[in-house]
Amino acid sequence: MKTKKLMILLIVVFLYSFFSMFTAISISKDCDYVVSHPLLDFHQCTISESPSMHFFILNFWEQFKNIEGKIKPSVTWINVSPSEFKGRSTEIQVKLDLSTLSSGLYRETIEIISDYGNFSLPVRVDVVEKTKFVSLVFDSPYVIANHERVVLSAAPYVARSIPYLPLRVICDTFGATIQYNADTRHIMILYENNRIEIPRDQNYVIVNGERRNLCADCTPEIRNYSTFLPMEFFQEVMNLQIYRHYNLRAVTIE
């Protein structure tokens, strides 16, 4: 009996480690199964696109009994296949039909309904007419923002092995508003219903009143009157997709 329990534990640890390589696993106290993604974030997509993602429904408990249930998106433009599941592990494909939507940020859910409990999987997509992007090269002041060439007062750079990117051009491209509080000397960014405060000379930011730590040496820096922030900030706090092209010493932000 002890050997059987140990084997089950080892399998759970293996599966958890396997899926953790790709995404965080979501475990709800209200259900007895595991969903491989805590959020389906499609990021920025154009109206003409039909983006897709997938997630897994896994049964780690109840001696690996089969579970069954139904999957119901909150809106018709979210398509799931299959719409019903049965077994110990099921892969669910999710495809979005954005053709009927207007530009804007959409937050919906996929409801997973089962005798083992119900689970709401959040879905997020930012629909735009044209994909917004910034393309830059380290140590070069020339930036391409939405197909337009922009000349910076100071070039992006790498310091202490940390890539630093220009705040103003990125915020302007993605529709974020920048404010400066002279009393606190904080930079304020309003982006997608989030209020982001950036204290001077600190390795943390405040998002909607909650402190978010960055790496130990990740503090804002100013070069030639331009503010630069670590690349980690744009990825983890503003939730932008960043593709780094190491051979070209370049970065594309979407």
Stockholm file with secondary structure:
# STOCKHOLM 1.0

chainA/1-254         MKTKKLMILLIVVFLYSFFSMFTAISISKDCDYVVSHPLLDFHQCTISESPSMHFFILNFWEQFKNIEGKIKPSVTWINVSPSEFKGRSTEIQVKLDLSTLSSGLYRETIEIISDYGNFSLPVRVDVVEKTKFVSLVFDSPYVIANHERVVLSAAPYVARSIPYLPLRVICDTFGATIQYNADTRHIMILYENNRIEIPRDQNYVIVNGERRNLCADCTPEIRNYSTFLPMEFFQEVMNLQIYRHYNLRAVTIE
#=GR chainA/1-254 SS CHHHHHHHHHHHHHHHHHHHTTSCCEECTTCSSEESCSCEEEEEEETTCCCEEEEEEECCSGGGCCEEEEEEESSTTEEEESSEEEESEEEEEEEECCTTCCSEEEEEEEEEEETTCCEEEEEEEEEESSCCCEEEETTCCEEEETTEEEECSSCCEEETTEEEEEHHHHHHHTTCEEEEETTTTEEEEEETTEEEEECTTCSEEEETTEEEECCTTCCCEEETTEEEEEHHIIIIISCCCEEEEGGGTEEEEC
#=GC SS_cons         CHHHHHHHHHHHHHHHHHHHTTSCCEECTTCSSEESCSCEEEEEEETTCCCEEEEEEECCSGGGCCEEEEEEESSTTEEEESSEEEESEEEEEEEECCTTCCSEEEEEEEEEEETTCCEEEEEEEEEESSCCCEEEETTCCEEEETTEEEECSSCCEEETTEEEEEHHHHHHHTTCEEEEETTTTEEEEEETTEEEEECTTCSEEEETTEEEECCTTCCCEEETTEEEEEHHIIIIISCCCEEEEGGGTEEEEC
//
